[in-house]
Amino acid sequence: MRRTYLGEFEELVLLMIAILDENAYGVTVSQEIEQQTGRLVAFGSVHNTLIRLEEKGFVTSGLGGATAERGGRRKRLFKVTALGKTALADIQELRNKLWKLMPDDTLKLSGI
Amino acid sequence: MNAPQPPQWAKTVLRWLHPDNTLEEVEGDLDELYAYSYAHSGKMQALFRYLINVITVLPPFVRRRQQKTKYDPTFSLSPDMLKNYFKIAWRNIVRQKSYSILNIAGLSIGMACSILILLWVQNELSYDRFHSRADQIFRLTCSAGDFRAAVSAAGMAPGFKSELPQIKSGVRISKWIPMLFEVGEKKVDEKRVMYVDSNFLDFFSFPLLAGNKATALQDPGAILITEEMAAKYFGTSDAIGKTIRIDNKENFTVGGVLANTPPNSHLQFDCLIPMKTLARTSTELQNNSWNNFIFYTYLELNDKTAASASARQALIKQISSIFKGHGQTIKIDFELQALTDVHLHSNYQLDVAGHGNIQYVNIFFIIAIFILIVACINFMNLATARSERRAKEVGLRKVVGANRHQLIFQFLGESLIFSFLSLIIAIGIVFLLLPIFKMLTEKSLTIHLLDGKLLLSLIGIAVLTGLLSGSYPALFLSGFAPVKVLKGKLRVAGGNLLFRNALVVTQFVVAIVLLVGTAVVYKQLDFIKKRNLGFDKSNLLYLPMSGELWGKQQALKLALAQNHLTENFTVISALPTAVESGTVDVVWDGQTAPNQVVFPSLDVDENFINVFKTKVLAGRGFDKTFSGDSSSYMINEKAMQIMGMNVNNAVGKSMSLGDEKGTIIGVVKDFHFKSLQYAMEPLILRINRWGGVVMVRTEAGNNEQTIKALEKINLQLNPAFPFRFGFLDKDLDNLYRSEQQMGNIFNLFAGLAIFISCLGLYGLSAFMAEQRTKEIGVRKVLGASVAGVVGLLSQDFLKLILIAIVIASPIAWYAMQSWLQGFAYQTTLEWWVIALAGILATAIALFTISFQSIKAALMNPVKSLRSE
């Protein structure tokens, strides 16, 4: 099976959705990224990435959870699919493998 | 507790430019983020970030969420839709009455034909399958060279059974032997009487209604009769123990009552008499003869041998060697014919009467399919031709959301409605036509509607017809682009026209082939009936010897000679419709190798040549003035050729038939003594010392009186037996019954196929004329004549029919040529037969078209052009 390419930001967003577990939507994902990485992201890029992830089948979404502070508008809540979980696990595995292949001194040198 | 709100203008921009389907969530998210920043970083920062965020979710930066179908797709099988489909279908049927009638008429006639033919085919195929061990029973047939005979010798069944373990049991059956039955006052000639071995009932599965199955055929004085016979003679089926006097000399006791023979059994009989009865007088049976082939032998093989062709082949080899072991020198090819093959695959001589022909079954099966196809083509043609009428409906349906599958489903459904309506009418037609069809085929066909298998196959036919005929219109109609059809710019595509033309051509190819077939079958029948048989067959009356006539032959001859009406008579051993005797035991002068050709022989008397008006080519006929004629032979030309003689040297040569040595005194010109299906065979004539049949040449117009005179003679000499007589030419015609039947059936279905094609053509021409109304109007205004317009409208169809003729001719020629191969004497298949069929088809088609084309041509152009 051809592995679907997952970009760096896509991976980040996907990880955030996984972390947020059932409560992932545009706002929480943006805030989580800001808090965890200190990166300020434009909402548009989060929004686009969420749509793209859904198109690729890594997440599914559903509307729900309207609150007063949103003016009664519904949120689009995201969930990681089985495919998304495998993709994350694959990436993790690949990383670990590559890390192990690295000679010790390289790690020390690069660790400066 | 009012949450801080971002500026309204930014929101308006957002609402205006952001994709609709994600607006709700994005707006909410942005509001929430604004409120969050507002609380954490202050208003300025919040506003700044809000604006940045808004810009990033506006085109061209924003990614659009793919529209997933949010509406509920219509469920094609929802009751509402179904109701609508039915309603529309019904409205279409009712609104276009003539079109619907054409369609349904074509389909129902086509179906009725197919059902009738399939009933017949099914009946033919069902022969002898009711026997419980049908697949293990085989008939032993013996052929000598080209003379393939269904009969075998008396000693074979017991002989082979005792020596070969593969044979579980064997049964011998005699031919039909006519007998005079007498019960009380009632005296009837029964023709369908057979002698059978005692294990007959055990071997086959003919049910015995009363009596003991095991012992019924053991007692030589017993007779088994069918229910029908019991009712005929005793008025009751309880006939056991009653007495029947046979041939005015012996009393038989009814030992059992059989069910009437199933019509789909090749063995047909009314009475069975134990073989032991015949054995009292027959030396054949007493000696278990191995060289006189007069019985039918059936063998039951064990499972293994029956199932494998190679095992049967090995068995045949063993049979041959046992046969040789019995001192037989004649070369016989034995065959084991499966019981279920006897009816259809029999091309043996001396076979039981009335067997079928697998060729006809195949031909008719194909015809049934073709007729159905022709009917389907009608439907397809009319439906596609009229597609414009449905085009707007299709367009509208598509606009309100129908997808192609639904439309295909709808149109297929409509054609299924048509086909089921037609099926119901077809069943009605079948019921009406069944008596006529039974008469044509001389079969007892029945249709039981409650029979599940039949019902299933009928529904199968309807579904097949519906799908076949609906498929093209459904695909074609459902493919319309709604924009085009609703704009009113629908052009019937060239491809569609081509397809429709191809369909018309196909129809006419079928019709023409059937026409040619009919013509050739009748031509061949006519050829056979008119063929010079080598003797004059007209006005030949015959009186088979029965009862006391055998013993009073001198008196009979005297009586016949005294009456001027009957004085022109001869006594021969068998009718020249089917001479059944034959032997290879012939030796002649100059013979180099033992003879392996079967020589049939006929016993005739001195008057034979005169009465039959045959020609003597060399030598002389039998003559009373020559005393030595009892040891003289006459041969026919064919025999002369086989013996290697010629007209000049044959006379005077010596030859012997069996043990009797004699001299050839004359050569007679070949005359036919068997069905013309067989090529001329050699024949030996010898002087009749035995009797047989009295043949009287009557004078034309005096038949009635001659019959009376004969009846009188019979009454005087043979008072106990009823008078039997027959005309030879009628018997000869009867030989070709199955061909005659085939001709009649062919004729019927060819006519129907053409009729169905014409229905379609009529509809199509009506449609064409309607479409070209304006064109015709303009042409007429500009001065076109009626004839010119009719010609214009006809020529399109004429072209198609000409193409059909070109395609059909070789097919018909090839098919009929191969049918004719089955006859030894064939009529020639001349080009004018095909031309005639073509012209006939063209004429019928033009006649059909003319209704519409003349109507269109006569129409007042003022009317047709008024609307514009």
Interface residues (C-beta under 8 A of the other chain):
Chain A: Y25 G26 V27 S30 Q31 A42 F43 G44 S45 H47 N48 I51 R52 E54 E55 L63 A66 A68 E69 R70 G71 R73 R74 K75 R76
Chain B: A3 T22 E24 E25 V26 E27 G28 D29 L30 D31 E32 L33 A35 Y36 I52 N53 I55 T56 V57 L58 F61 V62 R63 R64 R65 Q66
